[in-house]
Amino acid sequence: MALRFGPDVSTAETDYGTVLLDQRSGDYWELNPTGTLVVQTLLDGGDEASAVDAIVTEFDIDRARAQQDVSALVQELRTSGLAR
């Protein structure tokens, strides 16, 4: 399923990944390059399987670990209220 951030979430690319700012609470999250690739794939309309494929291709990580990491990140973003 594609990912969308809520209207109160700002993003900024950095040399080290992406920073997400929840303007409601003032909390921010810093995503490393792997997390950035996952989020960008999902924001571009890809599903979790596409995000797994993207990080397996780009980084030296096995598919099972990639699936766990993608699922955990998506769940955390949704649980925190940053994404839908």
HUGIBEL-V456429 format. One record per pair of residues at least 12 apart in sequence whose C-alpha atoms are under 6 Angstrom apart, sorted by the first residue. I is the first residue (numbers start at 1). J is the second residue. If there is no record, write none. Layout:
BEGIN
[[I,J] [I,J]]
END
This chain:
BEGIN
[[1,47] [2,42] [2,45] [2,46] [2,47] [3,42] [3,43] [4,83] [4,84] [5,82] [5,83] [6,82] [6,83] [8,22] [8,23] [9,21] [9,22] [17,31] [17,32] [17,33] [17,36] [18,30] [18,31] [18,36] [38,51] [52,66] [52,67]]
END
